[in-house]
Amino acid sequence: MYIDFYINDIEINELKSKEIVKEILSYGCVSSITVPSYLVKSVKPLLPSHIELSCFIDYPIGISDSKTRLYSIEQAKKLGISTIDISMPQYLAANRKYNKIREDIQNVIDTCFSDNIKIRYILEYRIFDHRCLKKICEIFDSFGIQYVFPSTGYFIDNLADNIIASNFLHQNSKNINIISTGNIWLNKHFEILKKSKIFGFRTNSLHSLKNFVSFDTASKL
């Protein structure tokens, strides 16, 4: 299963972030690690080549203007990231400005293309209604966006609700890989996620990672 570990606690300093990353890697189960831009330099030297390093862009609520978002991507590229996690512009989605969303996505793709940067979009399913989410899925498909998080993970999120939203997004897209962002740490949570056939999950809990490794090992016996 695809697992992303993200660090979004603003109180975590460089030393602590290195300690966290070393523990993450010791579990041998993550596919990517996502951090804010100011932690990229301290984290990047610790990662083996097969672990993606992603940087948050306009996180968590996507309120920056287009120029600011693109500038942030350019700065992240200079830091040597392989992936960006960019928030959907909330004001565009809330006002159903789909042409502007298309324009924003095209600008992001153009900025990332030359450096082969993977693009993962962050939504917030509790803010957008189903009609809006369905339309955004159609737009993602038309641009070949393949990785989506149903919520920011910045707020408390019910796993069942998150999986329902994840399944809805998956059903309304041809090729989107949904990475669930609900609060997940118990075996019953992992069972639910496994049965849902969601592509993967994201967590910021070392306890969750440890439990998943135990669950995964036991399920293979």
C-alpha positions as CSV (number, residue, x, y, z in Angstrom):
1,M,0.0,0.0,0.0
2,Y,1.2,3.5,-0.8
3,I,1.9,5.5,2.4
4,D,2.8,9.1,2.7
5,F,4.0,10.5,6.0
6,Y,3.6,14.3,6.3
7,I,5.0,16.8,8.8
8,N,2.7,19.7,9.2
9,D,3.3,20.7,12.9
10,I,4.7,24.2,12.8
11,E,6.5,23.7,16.1
12,I,8.8,21.0,14.8
13,N,12.3,22.3,14.2
14,E,15.1,20.9,12.0
15,L,16.6,18.6,14.6
16,K,13.3,17.1,15.5
17,S,12.3,16.7,11.9
18,K,15.5,14.7,11.3
19,E,14.7,12.4,14.3
20,I,11.2,11.8,13.0
21,V,12.4,11.0,9.5
22,K,15.0,8.5,10.8
23,E,12.2,6.7,12.7
24,I,9.9,6.8,9.7
25,L,12.6,5.2,7.5
26,S,13.2,2.5,10.2
27,Y,9.7,1.1,9.6
28,G,10.5,0.5,5.9
29,C,6.9,1.1,4.7
30,V,6.6,4.7,3.4
31,S,6.6,5.7,-0.2
32,S,6.9,9.4,0.3
33,I,7.5,12.0,2.9
34,T,5.9,15.5,2.7
35,V,7.2,18.6,4.5
36,P,6.9,22.3,4.4
37,S,9.6,24.1,2.3
38,Y,11.6,25.2,5.3
39,L,12.3,21.6,6.3
40,V,13.3,20.3,2.9
41,K,17.0,21.0,3.2
42,S,17.3,19.2,6.5
43,V,15.2,16.2,5.4
44,K,16.4,15.6,1.9
45,P,19.9,14.2,2.7
46,L,18.4,11.5,4.8
47,L,16.1,10.0,2.2
48,P,17.1,7.0,0.0
49,S,16.4,7.5,-3.7
50,H,13.3,5.4,-3.7
51,I,11.5,7.6,-1.2
52,E,9.7,10.6,-2.8
53,L,10.3,14.0,-1.1
54,S,7.3,16.3,-1.5
55,C,6.8,19.9,-0.5
56,F,3.5,21.6,0.5
57,I,2.4,24.4,-1.8
58,D,-0.2,26.9,-0.6
59,Y,-1.0,24.7,2.3
60,P,-3.5,24.1,3.9
61,I,-6.3,26.1,2.4
62,G,-5.2,27.4,-1.0
63,I,-5.7,31.1,-0.7
64,S,-2.6,32.5,-2.5
65,D,-2.8,34.0,-5.9
66,S,-1.5,32.2,-8.9
67,K,1.8,34.1,-9.1
68,T,2.6,33.3,-5.5
69,R,1.7,29.6,-6.0
70,L,4.0,29.3,-9.0
71,Y,6.8,31.2,-7.3
72,S,6.5,28.7,-4.4
73,I,6.8,25.8,-6.8
74,E,9.9,27.3,-8.4
75,Q,11.5,27.7,-5.0
76,A,10.7,24.1,-4.1
77,K,12.2,22.9,-7.3
78,K,15.5,24.6,-6.4
79,L,15.5,22.7,-3.1
80,G,15.5,19.4,-5.1
81,I,12.1,18.0,-4.3
82,S,10.6,15.3,-6.6
83,T,6.9,16.0,-5.8
84,I,4.6,18.8,-4.8
85,D,1.4,18.7,-2.8
86,I,-0.6,21.7,-3.9
87,S,-3.9,22.8,-2.4
88,M,-6.8,23.4,-4.7
89,P,-7.6,27.1,-4.7
90,Q,-10.5,27.3,-2.3
91,Y,-11.9,30.6,-3.6
92,L,-12.0,29.2,-7.2
93,A,-13.8,26.0,-6.2
94,A,-16.2,27.7,-3.8
95,N,-17.3,30.1,-6.6
96,R,-17.3,27.3,-9.3
97,K,-14.7,29.1,-11.4
98,Y,-13.8,26.0,-13.3
99,N,-12.1,27.7,-16.2
100,K,-9.8,29.4,-13.6
101,I,-9.2,26.1,-12.0
102,R,-8.2,24.7,-15.4
103,E,-5.9,27.7,-15.9
104,D,-4.3,27.2,-12.5
105,I,-3.7,23.4,-13.2
106,Q,-2.2,24.2,-16.6
107,N,0.2,26.7,-15.1
108,V,1.2,24.2,-12.4
109,I,1.9,21.5,-15.0
110,D,3.9,23.9,-17.2
111,T,6.0,24.9,-14.2
112,C,6.7,21.3,-13.1
113,F,7.1,19.7,-16.6
114,S,10.7,20.5,-17.4
115,D,11.9,19.0,-14.0
116,N,9.6,16.0,-14.1
117,I,8.0,17.0,-10.8
118,K,5.0,14.8,-9.8
119,I,1.9,16.8,-9.0
120,R,-0.5,15.8,-6.2
121,Y,-3.5,17.9,-5.5
122,I,-5.1,18.4,-2.1
123,L,-8.8,18.9,-1.8
124,E,-11.1,19.5,1.3
125,Y,-14.2,17.4,0.7
126,R,-16.1,18.9,3.6
127,I,-16.0,22.3,1.9
128,F,-16.9,21.3,-1.6
129,D,-20.2,19.7,-2.5
130,H,-20.5,16.5,-4.5
131,R,-21.3,18.3,-7.7
132,C,-18.2,20.4,-7.4
133,L,-16.0,17.4,-6.5
134,K,-17.3,15.5,-9.5
135,K,-16.5,18.4,-11.8
136,I,-13.0,18.8,-10.3
137,C,-12.4,15.0,-10.9
138,E,-13.4,15.5,-14.6
139,I,-10.9,18.4,-14.8
140,F,-8.1,16.4,-13.2
141,D,-8.7,13.6,-15.7
142,S,-8.5,16.0,-18.6
143,F,-5.1,17.2,-17.4
144,G,-3.8,13.8,-16.4
145,I,-3.5,14.5,-12.7
146,Q,-3.2,11.1,-11.1
147,Y,-2.7,11.7,-7.3
148,V,-5.3,13.4,-5.0
149,F,-5.8,13.7,-1.3
150,P,-9.5,14.2,-0.3
151,S,-8.6,16.5,2.6
152,T,-5.8,18.5,4.0
153,G,-5.2,16.5,7.1
154,Y,-5.0,19.8,8.9
155,F,-8.2,19.3,10.8
156,I,-9.7,16.3,12.6
157,D,-11.1,14.0,10.1
158,N,-13.4,10.9,10.5
159,L,-12.0,7.9,8.7
160,A,-15.4,6.6,7.5
161,D,-16.3,10.0,6.1
162,N,-12.9,10.3,4.4
163,I,-13.2,6.9,2.8
164,I,-16.7,7.7,1.5
165,A,-15.2,10.9,0.0
166,S,-12.3,8.9,-1.4
167,N,-14.5,6.3,-3.0
168,F,-16.7,9.1,-4.5
169,L,-13.6,10.7,-6.0
170,H,-12.4,7.4,-7.3
171,Q,-15.7,6.5,-8.9
172,N,-15.9,9.8,-10.7
173,S,-12.4,9.5,-12.2
174,K,-10.8,7.2,-14.7
175,N,-7.2,7.3,-13.4
176,I,-7.0,9.2,-10.1
177,N,-5.1,7.4,-7.3
178,I,-6.7,8.5,-4.0
179,I,-4.6,8.7,-0.9
180,S,-6.9,8.7,2.1
181,T,-6.3,11.3,4.8
182,G,-8.6,10.2,7.6
183,N,-7.3,9.6,11.1
184,I,-6.1,6.0,10.9
185,W,-4.2,4.0,13.6
186,L,-6.1,0.8,14.6
187,N,-6.2,-2.6,12.9
188,K,-9.9,-2.1,12.2
189,H,-9.0,1.1,10.4
190,F,-6.4,-0.6,8.3
191,E,-8.9,-3.4,7.5
192,I,-11.5,-0.8,6.4
193,L,-9.0,0.9,4.2
194,K,-7.8,-2.4,2.7
195,K,-11.4,-3.5,1.8
196,S,-12.1,-0.1,0.3
197,K,-9.3,-0.7,-2.2
198,I,-8.1,2.9,-1.9
199,F,-4.7,3.4,-3.4
200,G,-3.0,4.5,-0.1
201,F,-3.1,6.6,3.0
202,R,-1.4,9.6,4.5
203,T,-0.5,10.0,8.2
204,N,1.5,12.3,10.5
205,S,1.5,9.7,13.3
206,L,4.5,7.5,14.0
207,H,2.2,5.4,16.2
208,S,0.1,4.8,13.1
209,L,3.1,3.7,11.0
210,K,4.2,1.3,13.8
211,N,0.8,-0.2,14.0
212,F,0.5,-0.6,10.2
213,V,3.7,-2.5,10.1
214,S,2.4,-4.9,12.7
215,F,-0.9,-5.2,10.9
216,D,0.7,-5.8,7.5
217,T,3.1,-8.4,8.9
218,A,0.3,-10.3,10.6
219,S,-1.9,-10.2,7.5
220,K,0.8,-11.9,5.5
221,L,1.3,-14.8,7.9
